[in-house]
């Protein structure tokens, strides 16, 4: 269908390349996280983690192929939550919730709303021409985000600790309005999201894992994902290779984001907090024994 035709300029193709080479590999550290949670205690446990992770990814791909419009919309929603949790830093609960919704929604629904004419053909390629649901959701969420931005500005005016992230939010909104959608998303995904995720994960894992082990695992998962993607791309006979490249990258992102989000935003924080608490208790007991 002509509505699914995608013609990407050089800058957008370079942006996709950066998503693959820089943004995508940050999820490859999930293997090190799994080891931190106990998957590395035996070969069987490690293989079980890999099997479950791959099964979840394949399930997402299968569901996308069956119901692309609904799956894309759900992927946008969970991406908003995942990005927002990674960017939010407020201490008070109301401000934290606002940061999650606004910082997570801006690189998703903000880009869609601000660049709808450019986003529509991309979404048509991802959904076989059925992008109405995702676009309609952006039409609803973006105005709500605008109203919440006024409240965010008021909170930042009253609390100086919120001002750096609020300033970042405004600058990103300006950038997303000015840049083509794939370039704007790549800037956010590769620099801000990946950078923060890597610092957070490395800070948490550095006490229990060697740098060589962490990076070797990440390299293995990264290369494997690149090889799978390349095999799929070169195995497809398409009259519009740019559309197929877009689909492979973003469906692949969706497939990896679901198990990644479950691991990072679900199991990892709770386990990490409990381990830190146990370590604090052991330190306190040791100090009391010494006294």
C-alpha positions as CSV (number, residue, x, y, z in Angstrom):
1,X,0.0,0.0,0.0
2,X,1.2,3.5,-0.8
3,X,0.1,4.7,2.6
4,X,2.8,2.5,4.1
5,X,5.6,3.9,1.9
6,X,8.4,5.3,4.0
7,X,11.2,7.5,2.6
8,X,13.7,8.4,5.3
9,X,16.3,11.2,4.8
10,X,19.9,10.7,5.7
11,X,19.6,12.3,9.1
12,X,16.7,10.0,10.1
13,X,18.6,6.9,8.9
14,X,21.6,8.0,11.0
15,X,19.2,8.5,14.0
16,X,18.0,4.9,13.5
17,X,21.6,3.7,13.4
18,X,22.3,5.4,16.7
19,X,19.2,3.8,18.3
20,X,20.5,0.4,17.2
21,X,24.2,1.0,18.1
22,X,23.8,3.0,21.3
23,X,20.2,2.9,22.6
24,X,19.4,-0.7,22.0
25,X,22.5,-2.2,23.7
26,X,21.6,-0.6,27.1
27,X,19.0,-3.4,27.5
28,X,21.8,-5.9,27.0
29,X,22.9,-5.3,30.6
30,X,19.7,-7.2,31.7
31,X,21.9,-10.3,31.8
32,X,24.1,-8.7,34.4
33,X,21.0,-7.6,36.3
34,X,19.6,-11.2,36.2
35,X,22.9,-12.5,37.5
36,X,22.7,-9.9,40.3
37,X,19.2,-11.4,41.1
38,X,20.5,-15.0,41.2
39,X,20.3,-16.2,37.6
40,X,24.0,-16.6,37.5
41,X,24.1,-19.1,40.4
42,X,24.0,-22.0,38.0
43,X,23.9,-22.9,34.3
44,X,20.3,-24.1,34.6
45,X,19.2,-20.8,36.2
46,X,21.0,-18.8,33.6
47,X,19.4,-20.8,30.7
48,X,16.0,-20.4,32.4
49,X,16.3,-16.6,32.5
50,X,17.4,-16.5,28.8
51,X,14.5,-18.8,27.8
52,X,11.9,-16.7,29.7
53,X,13.3,-13.5,28.3
54,X,13.3,-14.7,24.7
55,X,9.8,-16.2,25.1
56,X,8.5,-12.9,26.3
57,X,10.1,-11.1,23.4
58,X,8.8,-13.6,20.9
59,X,5.3,-13.2,22.4
60,X,5.4,-9.5,21.9
61,X,6.4,-9.9,18.2
62,X,3.6,-12.4,17.6
63,X,1.0,-10.2,19.2
64,X,2.3,-7.2,17.2
65,X,2.0,-9.2,13.9
66,X,-1.6,-10.2,14.9
67,X,-2.8,-6.8,16.2
68,X,-0.3,-4.1,15.2
69,X,-2.5,-1.1,16.0
70,X,-3.3,-2.2,19.5
71,X,0.2,-3.4,20.2
72,X,1.8,-0.2,19.1
73,X,-0.6,1.8,21.3
74,X,0.2,-0.4,24.4
75,X,3.9,-0.2,23.6
76,X,3.7,3.6,23.6
77,X,1.9,3.6,27.0
78,X,4.4,1.2,28.7
79,X,7.3,3.2,27.1
80,X,5.9,6.4,28.7
81,X,5.9,4.7,32.1
82,X,9.3,3.2,31.6
83,X,10.9,6.5,30.5
84,X,9.1,8.5,33.2
85,X,10.3,6.2,35.9
86,X,13.8,6.6,34.6
87,X,13.7,10.4,34.5
88,X,11.7,11.1,37.7
89,X,13.7,12.3,40.6
90,X,11.2,14.2,42.9
91,X,11.0,13.2,46.6
92,X,7.3,14.1,47.1
93,X,4.7,11.7,45.8
94,X,2.6,14.2,43.8
95,X,5.7,15.8,42.1
96,X,7.1,12.3,41.4
97,X,3.9,11.2,39.6
98,X,3.8,14.4,37.6
99,X,7.5,13.9,36.5
100,X,6.8,10.3,35.5
101,X,3.8,11.2,33.4
102,X,5.3,14.3,31.8
103,X,9.0,13.2,31.3
104,X,7.8,9.9,30.1
105,X,5.0,11.2,27.9
106,X,7.0,14.0,26.2
107,X,9.3,11.7,24.1
108,X,6.3,9.6,23.2
109,X,3.1,11.4,22.9
110,X,4.7,14.8,22.8
111,X,6.7,13.9,19.6
112,X,3.6,12.4,18.1
113,X,1.5,15.5,18.8
114,X,4.1,18.0,17.8
115,X,5.2,16.1,14.6
116,X,2.0,14.4,13.6
117,X,2.4,14.9,9.8
118,X,5.8,13.2,10.0
119,X,4.9,10.6,12.5
120,X,1.8,9.3,10.6
121,X,3.6,7.6,7.7
122,X,6.0,6.0,10.2
123,X,3.1,4.6,12.3
124,X,1.3,3.5,9.1
125,X,4.4,1.5,8.3
126,X,4.5,0.0,11.8
127,X,0.8,-0.9,11.8
128,X,0.0,-1.7,8.1
129,X,-1.9,1.5,7.7
130,X,-3.8,1.3,11.0
131,X,-2.3,4.2,13.0
132,X,-5.5,5.9,14.1
133,X,-5.6,4.5,17.6
134,X,-2.1,5.6,18.6
135,X,-2.6,9.0,16.9
136,X,-6.0,9.5,18.7
137,X,-4.5,8.6,22.0
138,X,-1.8,11.3,21.5
139,X,-4.6,13.8,20.7
140,X,-6.1,13.1,24.1
141,X,-2.9,12.8,26.2
142,X,-1.0,15.8,24.8
143,X,-3.5,18.5,26.0
144,X,-3.6,16.8,29.4
145,X,0.2,17.0,29.5
146,X,-0.1,20.8,28.7
147,X,-2.3,21.3,31.7
148,X,0.0,19.3,33.9
149,X,2.9,21.3,32.7
150,X,1.4,24.4,34.3
151,X,1.2,22.6,37.6
152,X,4.8,21.3,37.2
153,X,5.9,24.9,36.6
154,X,4.2,26.0,39.8
155,X,5.8,23.1,41.8
156,X,9.2,23.9,40.3
157,X,8.8,27.6,41.2
158,X,8.2,26.6,44.8
159,X,10.7,23.8,45.1
160,X,14.2,24.6,43.7
161,X,15.1,20.8,43.6
162,X,12.6,20.4,40.8
163,X,14.0,23.2,38.6
164,X,16.8,21.3,36.8
165,X,14.4,18.5,35.6
166,X,11.7,21.1,34.7
167,X,14.3,23.0,32.6
168,X,15.3,19.8,30.9
169,X,11.6,19.1,30.2
170,X,11.1,22.5,28.5
171,X,14.3,22.2,26.5
172,X,13.3,18.8,25.3
173,X,9.9,20.0,24.3
174,X,11.5,22.8,22.2
175,X,13.8,20.2,20.6
176,X,11.0,17.8,19.8
177,X,9.0,20.6,18.2
178,X,12.0,21.6,16.0
179,X,13.6,18.2,15.1
180,X,12.2,15.5,12.9
181,X,10.6,12.7,15.0
182,X,13.2,10.0,14.6
183,X,16.0,12.5,15.3
184,X,14.3,13.9,18.4
185,X,13.6,10.4,19.7
186,X,17.1,9.2,19.1
187,X,18.6,12.2,21.0
188,X,16.4,11.4,24.0
189,X,16.7,7.6,23.8
190,X,20.5,7.4,23.2
191,X,21.7,10.3,25.4
192,X,19.2,10.9,28.2
193,X,17.4,7.6,28.8
194,X,20.3,5.3,28.0
195,X,22.8,7.5,29.9
196,X,20.7,7.6,33.0
197,X,19.9,3.9,32.8
198,X,23.6,3.0,32.4
199,X,24.7,5.1,35.4
200,X,21.9,3.8,37.6
201,X,22.6,0.1,36.7
202,X,26.3,0.5,36.9
203,X,26.1,2.1,40.3
204,X,23.9,-0.7,41.6
205,X,26.0,-3.6,40.1
206,X,29.5,-2.3,40.7
207,X,29.6,-3.7,44.2
208,X,28.7,-7.2,43.2
209,X,30.0,-7.7,39.6
210,X,33.3,-7.2,37.8
211,X,33.4,-4.7,34.9
212,X,34.8,-7.4,32.6
213,X,32.0,-9.8,33.3
214,X,29.3,-7.2,33.0
215,X,30.5,-5.8,29.7
216,X,31.2,-9.2,28.2
217,X,27.7,-10.3,28.9
218,X,26.3,-7.1,27.5
219,X,28.4,-7.5,24.4
220,X,27.1,-11.0,23.8
221,X,23.5,-10.0,24.1
222,X,24.0,-6.9,21.9
223,X,25.8,-8.8,19.1
224,X,23.1,-11.5,19.2
225,X,20.3,-8.9,18.9
226,X,22.2,-7.2,16.0
227,X,22.6,-10.5,14.2
228,X,19.0,-11.5,14.5
229,X,17.9,-8.1,13.3
230,X,20.3,-8.2,10.3
231,X,19.2,-11.7,9.4
232,X,15.5,-10.7,9.4
233,X,16.2,-7.5,7.4
234,X,18.3,-9.2,4.7
235,X,15.9,-12.1,4.6
236,X,12.9,-9.9,3.6
237,X,12.3,-9.2,0.0
238,X,10.6,-5.7,0.1
239,X,10.0,-2.9,-2.3
240,X,10.3,-0.5,0.6
241,X,13.4,-1.5,2.6
242,X,13.2,1.7,4.8
243,X,9.8,0.7,6.0
244,X,11.1,-2.8,6.8
245,X,14.1,-1.4,8.6
246,X,11.8,0.9,10.7
247,X,9.6,-2.1,11.6
248,X,12.4,-4.4,12.5
249,X,14.0,-1.7,14.8
250,X,10.8,-0.6,16.6
251,X,9.1,-4.0,16.8
252,X,12.4,-5.3,18.1
253,X,12.5,-2.4,20.7
254,X,9.0,-3.4,21.8
255,X,9.9,-7.0,22.0
256,X,12.9,-6.2,24.2
257,X,11.3,-3.4,26.2
258,X,8.6,-5.6,27.8
259,X,10.9,-8.1,29.5
260,X,13.4,-5.3,30.1
261,X,10.8,-3.2,31.9
262,X,9.5,-6.2,33.9
263,X,13.1,-6.9,35.1
264,X,14.4,-3.3,35.7
265,X,11.2,-1.7,36.9
266,X,9.8,-4.7,38.7
267,X,12.2,-7.2,40.2
268,X,15.4,-5.2,40.3
269,X,14.3,-2.2,42.4
270,X,12.6,-4.3,45.1
271,X,15.5,-6.8,45.3
272,X,18.1,-4.1,45.3
273,X,16.4,-2.2,48.1
274,X,16.0,-5.3,50.2
275,X,19.7,-6.2,49.7
276,X,20.7,-2.7,50.7
277,X,18.5,-2.9,53.8
278,X,20.0,-6.3,54.7
279,X,23.5,-4.9,54.3
280,X,22.7,-1.9,56.5
281,X,21.4,-4.3,59.2
282,X,24.6,-6.4,59.0
283,X,26.7,-3.3,59.3
284,X,24.7,-2.1,62.3
285,X,25.0,-5.5,64.0
286,X,28.7,-5.6,63.4
287,X,29.1,-2.1,64.9
288,X,27.2,-3.2,68.0
289,X,29.3,-6.3,68.4
290,X,32.5,-4.2,68.1
291,X,31.2,-2.0,70.9
